[in-house]
Amino acid sequence: MQTPTSADIRTAIQVLKRFGEHINHNTANVIIDLPETRLGDHVAARAKVVSIEQVTRIQTVAAQLEKWRDDLLQQRRQCVSHHV
């Protein structure tokens, strides 16, 4: 398996960020559709918590990918400077 390019990693980061936005959008729509009852409030609160947990995990992975991409770019710069 070959190492992904920085463009590959950038694409993965963009996909993850859009997925996080999708989760937030869907959660907002679910909450809007819930009835204003004690059960509806409970479900809305739980949906918010789950959404926050999922988006936080996505952001963590995206940050790790950004660091990996930066490390790869730095290694490539060093490799090029050693060859010149």
C-alpha positions as CSV (number, residue, x, y, z in Angstrom):
1,M,0.0,0.0,0.0
2,Q,1.5,3.3,-1.0
3,T,1.6,6.4,1.2
4,P,-1.3,8.8,0.4
5,T,-0.3,12.1,-1.2
6,S,-1.0,15.4,0.7
7,A,-3.9,16.0,-1.8
8,D,-5.3,12.6,-0.7
9,I,-5.1,13.6,2.9
10,R,-6.5,17.0,2.2
11,T,-9.5,15.4,0.5
12,A,-10.0,13.0,3.4
13,I,-10.0,16.0,5.8
14,Q,-12.6,17.8,3.7
15,V,-14.8,14.7,3.6
16,L,-14.6,14.4,7.4
17,K,-15.4,18.1,7.9
18,R,-18.4,17.8,5.6
19,F,-19.6,14.7,7.4
20,G,-19.5,16.6,10.7
21,E,-21.6,19.4,9.1
22,H,-24.0,16.7,7.8
23,I,-24.3,15.3,11.3
24,N,-25.0,18.7,12.8
25,H,-27.6,19.5,10.1
26,N,-29.4,16.2,10.6
27,T,-29.4,16.6,14.3
28,A,-30.9,20.1,14.0
29,N,-33.6,18.7,11.7
30,V,-34.5,15.9,14.1
31,I,-34.7,18.3,17.0
32,I,-37.0,20.7,15.1
33,D,-39.3,17.8,14.3
34,L,-39.6,16.6,17.9
35,P,-42.7,17.4,19.9
36,E,-42.4,19.9,22.7
37,T,-43.0,17.3,25.5
38,R,-40.8,16.0,28.2
39,L,-39.9,12.9,26.1
40,G,-39.3,15.2,23.1
41,D,-37.0,17.3,25.2
42,H,-35.2,14.2,26.5
43,V,-34.7,12.9,23.0
44,A,-33.5,16.3,21.8
45,A,-30.9,16.5,24.6
46,R,-29.7,13.0,23.9
47,A,-29.4,13.8,20.1
48,K,-27.3,16.9,20.9
49,V,-25.0,14.9,23.1
50,V,-24.5,12.1,20.5
51,S,-24.0,14.7,17.8
52,I,-21.4,16.5,19.8
53,E,-19.6,13.3,20.6
54,Q,-19.6,12.2,16.9
55,V,-18.4,15.6,15.6
56,T,-15.7,15.7,18.3
57,R,-14.4,12.4,17.2
58,I,-14.5,13.5,13.5
59,Q,-12.6,16.7,14.4
60,T,-10.0,14.7,16.3
61,V,-9.4,12.4,13.3
62,A,-9.3,15.4,10.9
63,A,-6.7,17.1,13.2
64,Q,-4.6,13.9,13.2
65,L,-4.7,13.8,9.4
66,E,-3.7,17.5,9.2
67,K,-0.7,16.7,11.4
68,W,0.2,13.7,9.3
69,R,-0.1,15.8,6.1
70,D,2.1,18.5,7.6
71,D,4.7,15.9,8.7
72,L,4.7,14.3,5.2
73,L,5.2,17.7,3.6
74,Q,8.0,18.5,6.0
75,Q,9.7,15.2,5.3
76,R,9.4,15.8,1.5
77,R,10.9,19.3,1.9
78,Q,13.8,17.9,3.9
79,C,14.3,15.1,1.3
80,V,14.4,17.6,-1.5
81,S,16.8,19.9,0.3
82,H,19.1,16.9,0.9
83,H,19.1,15.9,-2.7
84,V,19.9,19.4,-4.0
